[in-house]
């Protein structure tokens, strides 16, 4: 009996040592995406223009790295806050910790090299080597053309400095270990030349992160069909808005024409449009319509044509649940 107990004790000790070793490895050796490259991005006028377009109307860097005015419909960015960061994703929104979008103006990243910025955008690893939570869709960006990433870097280098010192993100246990396993080395793609091709539409849809919001997830895990909607955005006070089904099923955008799809975005870029004030309990959306409305018509058409090719999923989404 004593021999058996002794053996069990040894086994338990070995398990504890193994678990401790694994956790130490994950915490100290990961993420492992390699060092930042020796990179200097030339800030040409063409890159700056392209970067401004991508950051504000496609990739929507300024969706999180600015202060959005949620008293107005679709939460447009507040003037003077572009790049200042501060958007918070925490437990009340279902996140495993408290994650803060950092200041990406020269005040916040002035001491970062271009190689460190490139690594952060495409692999999710910060200057100091810690992992970012993938609310920034770096896995999407890791499939983009390097030239497009260079353009974004060229643009954000020229942002006006905004003094906004922010707290660091704090993942909860055990996600403070799990988060280190998420970043991976980038496998960059190439921007298709033919804007009429499905490959081009897939590229722009990926860059715009359509799948990120229009696929239902719980605590970061995909639980729904791709593009079928149902992702929940708590807006406070029990109010919840859900992303719509954008597959070609009739419960999605199956009956939409290309012209209707484009018009749905462009209505917010009309010079006569002014965002309406939203009172507590009124319909609100997390969809950054005003930012996306600046997307080129050709790019919106390309996304539409791509979405027509994804599997049609029957999923009627209850879009809005008002709070008390």
C-alpha positions in Angstrom: 0.0 0.0 0.0 2.8 2.4 0.9 4.5 1.5 -2.4 1.3 2.4 -4.3 0.9 5.7 -2.5 4.5 6.6 -3.1 4.1 5.8 -6.8 1.0 7.9 -7.0 2.8 10.7 -5.2 5.7 10.5 -7.7 3.2 10.6 -10.7 1.4 13.6 -9.2 4.7 15.4 -8.7 5.8 14.7 -12.3 2.4 16.0 -13.6 2.9 19.2 -11.6 6.4 19.6 -12.9 5.2 18.9 -16.5 2.4 21.5 -16.3 4.6 24.1 -14.7 7.2 23.5 -17.4 4.6 23.8 -20.1 3.2 27.0 -18.7 6.7 28.5 -18.2 7.5 27.7 -21.9 4.3 29.3 -23.1 4.8 32.4 -21.0 8.5 32.9 -21.7 9.2 31.4 -25.2 6.0 32.3 -27.0 4.9 34.0 -29.2 7.6 32.9 -31.6 7.3 34.7 -34.9 10.9 35.8 -35.2 12.5 39.2 -34.8 11.2 42.3 -36.4 12.7 42.8 -39.9 15.2 45.6 -40.8 12.7 47.7 -42.7 12.5 51.3 -43.7 9.3 52.3 -45.5 9.7 55.2 -47.9 6.8 57.6 -47.4 5.9 58.3 -51.0 2.8 60.3 -51.8 1.2 57.2 -53.4 1.8 55.1 -50.3 0.4 57.8 -48.0 -2.8 58.1 -50.1 -3.2 54.4 -50.3 -2.6 54.0 -46.6 -5.1 56.7 -45.7 -7.7 54.9 -47.8 -7.0 51.5 -46.3 -6.7 52.6 -42.7 -9.9 54.7 -42.8 -12.2 52.9 -45.2 -11.1 49.3 -45.7 -9.0 47.9 -42.8 -10.6 50.5 -40.5 -7.6 50.9 -38.2 -9.4 54.0 -37.0 -12.5 52.0 -36.0 -10.6 51.0 -32.8 -7.7 53.5 -32.7 -9.9 56.6 -32.4 -12.7 57.7 -30.1 -16.0 56.8 -31.6 -19.0 59.0 -30.7 -21.7 56.5 -29.7 -24.3 59.3 -29.1 -24.5 59.3 -32.9 -25.6 56.5 -35.3 -22.9 54.0 -36.2 -20.4 55.7 -33.8 -18.4 57.9 -36.2 -14.8 58.8 -35.1 -14.6 62.0 -33.1 -12.6 64.8 -34.8 -9.0 65.1 -33.6 -8.8 61.6 -32.2 -7.6 59.6 -35.2 -5.0 57.1 -34.0 -5.2 58.1 -30.4 -6.6 54.8 -29.3 -8.5 54.1 -26.1 -11.2 51.7 -27.3 -11.8 49.1 -24.6 -12.8 45.5 -25.1 -13.4 43.9 -21.7 -15.4 41.4 -19.8 -18.7 43.2 -20.1 -18.4 42.6 -23.9 -17.5 38.9 -23.4 -13.8 39.3 -23.7 -11.4 37.2 -21.6 -9.7 40.3 -20.0 -9.4 44.0 -20.6 -7.9 44.9 -23.9 -7.1 48.5 -24.8 -6.5 49.8 -28.4 -3.2 51.6 -28.1 -2.2 55.1 -29.3 -0.8 54.7 -32.8 0.0 58.3 -33.4 3.7 59.4 -33.2 3.1 60.0 -29.5 2.3 56.4 -28.9 4.6 54.6 -31.4 7.2 57.2 -32.2 10.0 54.9 -30.9 8.8 51.9 -32.9 10.8 50.9 -36.1 9.0 50.3 -39.3 9.9 46.6 -39.0 8.3 46.5 -35.5 5.1 48.0 -36.9 5.0 45.6 -39.8 5.4 42.6 -37.4 2.7 44.0 -35.1 0.2 44.4 -37.9 0.9 41.1 -39.6 1.6 38.8 -36.7 0.1 40.4 -33.6 3.3 40.8 -31.7 4.2 44.1 -30.0 7.5 45.9 -29.9 8.4 44.3 -26.6 7.4 40.8 -27.8 4.0 40.4 -26.1 1.0 39.1 -28.0 -2.0 41.2 -29.0 -5.5 40.0 -28.6 -6.8 39.2 -32.1 -9.6 41.8 -31.9 -7.1 43.4 -34.3 -7.5 41.0 -37.1 -3.8 40.5 -37.7 -4.5 37.0 -39.1 -6.4 38.8 -41.9 -3.7 41.3 -42.4 -1.1 38.5 -42.6 -2.7 37.5 -45.9 -2.4 40.9 -47.5 0.1 42.3 -49.9 3.2 43.6 -48.1 2.9 46.8 -50.2 -0.5 47.6 -48.7 1.0 47.1 -45.2 3.8 49.5 -46.1 1.2 52.0 -47.2 -0.6 51.8 -43.9 2.7 52.3 -42.0 3.5 55.3 -44.3 0.1 56.9 -43.5 0.1 56.4 -39.7 3.7 57.8 -39.5 2.2 61.1 -40.6 -0.7 61.2 -38.2 -0.8 64.3 -35.9 0.6 63.3 -32.5 -2.1 63.0 -29.8 -1.2 62.9 -26.2 -3.2 60.0 -24.8 -1.4 57.7 -22.4 -3.3 54.5 -22.0 -3.2 51.5 -19.6 -1.8 48.2 -20.8 -4.1 45.4 -21.8 -4.6 42.7 -19.1 -5.8 39.3 -20.2 -7.6 37.1 -17.5 -6.3 33.7 -16.4 -5.9 31.3 -18.1 -6.1 33.5 -21.3 -2.9 35.3 -20.2 -1.1 32.0 -21.2 -3.4 31.1 -24.2 -2.9 34.5 -25.9 0.8 33.7 -26.4 -0.1 30.7 -28.6 -2.2 32.7 -31.1 0.3 34.8 -33.1 2.0 33.0 -36.0 4.4 34.0 -38.7 2.8 35.8 -41.6 2.1 34.2 -44.9 1.7 37.3 -47.0 -0.4 37.4 -50.2 -0.5 39.5 -53.4 -3.0 42.1 -54.4 -4.8 40.8 -57.5 -4.5 43.1 -60.5 -7.9 42.4 -62.0 -10.5 44.3 -59.9 -13.2 42.3 -61.6 -11.9 39.0 -60.4 -13.3 36.9 -57.5 -9.7 36.8 -56.1 -9.7 40.6 -55.8 -13.1 40.6 -54.1 -11.9 37.9 -51.6 -8.8 40.1 -51.0 -10.8 43.2 -50.2 -13.3 41.3 -48.1 -10.5 39.8 -46.1 -8.8 43.2 -45.6 -12.1 44.7 -44.5 -12.6 41.9 -42.0 -16.1 41.1 -43.1 -15.8 37.6 -41.6 -14.7 39.0 -38.3 -18.0 40.5 -37.4 -20.4 38.6 -39.6 -19.5 35.2 -38.2 -20.9 34.3 -34.8 -18.3 33.8 -32.1 -18.4 33.3 -28.4 -15.3 34.2 -26.4 -13.3 34.4 -29.6 -14.4 30.9 -30.7 -16.3 30.5 -34.0 -19.7 28.9 -33.3 -21.6 29.9 -36.4 -21.3 29.6 -40.2 -19.0 31.9 -42.0 -20.6 35.2 -42.9 -24.0 34.0 -41.6 -24.2 36.8 -38.9 -25.4 36.6 -35.4 -22.2 38.0 -33.7 -23.5 39.9 -30.6 -22.3 43.4 -29.7 -23.5 44.4 -26.2 -24.0 48.2 -26.2 -24.7 48.6 -22.4 -27.8 48.5 -20.3 -28.8 45.2 -21.7 -29.0 46.5 -25.3 -27.6 44.1 -27.9 -27.1 44.5 -31.6 -26.2 41.5 -33.8 -24.4 41.4 -37.2 -26.6 40.4 -40.2 -26.4 37.4 -42.4 -24.4 38.4 -45.5 -24.4 35.1 -47.3 -26.5 34.8 -50.5 -29.4 33.1 -48.8 -32.7 34.9 -48.8 -32.3 35.4 -45.0 -29.1 37.2 -45.8 -28.4 39.3 -48.9 -29.7 36.8 -51.4 -32.2 39.2 -52.8 -29.9 42.2 -52.9 -28.6 43.5 -56.2 -25.1 44.8 -56.6 -26.5 48.3 -56.9 -28.5 48.0 -53.7 -25.5 46.6 -51.8 -23.3 49.6 -52.9 -26.0 52.1 -52.3 -26.4 50.8 -48.7 -22.9 51.9 -48.0 -22.8 55.1 -50.1 -25.9 56.6 -48.5 -23.6 57.6 -45.6 -21.1 59.4 -47.8 -23.8 61.7 -49.3 -22.9 65.3 -48.5 -26.4 65.9 -47.1 -26.1 63.0 -44.6 -25.7 63.9 -41.0 -25.5 61.1 -38.3 -28.7 61.1 -36.2 -28.5 61.3 -32.4 -29.2 57.9 -30.8 -30.9 57.9 -27.4 -30.5 55.0 -24.9 -32.8 52.1 -26.1 -33.0 53.4 -29.7 -31.6 51.2 -32.5 -27.8 51.5 -32.7 -25.3 49.6 -34.7 -21.6 48.6 -34.3 -21.2 48.6 -38.1 -19.0 51.6 -38.9 -21.1 52.6 -41.9 -19.6 56.1 -42.2 -16.0 54.8 -42.4 -16.9 52.1 -44.8 -18.9 54.5 -47.0 -15.6 56.0 -48.2 -14.7 52.7 -49.9 -14.3 52.8 -53.6 -17.4 51.7 -55.5 -15.3 49.2 -57.4 -14.1 47.6 -54.1 -17.6 47.4 -52.7 -18.8 45.8 -56.0 -15.9 43.3 -55.7 -16.9 42.4 -52.1 -20.5 41.9 -53.3 -19.5 39.5 -56.1 -17.3 37.6 -53.7 -20.1 37.2 -51.1 -22.3 35.8 -53.8 -19.9 32.8 -54.0 -19.8 31.9 -50.3 -22.1 29.1 -49.1 -25.7 30.3 -48.6 -26.7 29.8 -45.0 -30.3 30.0 -43.7 -30.1 32.2 -40.6 -32.6 34.8 -39.7 -30.9 37.1 -37.2 -32.7 39.1 -34.6 -30.8 42.3 -35.2 -31.6 44.3 -32.1 -32.6 43.7 -28.6 -33.3 47.0 -26.6 -32.2 47.2 -23.0 -34.2 48.4 -20.1 
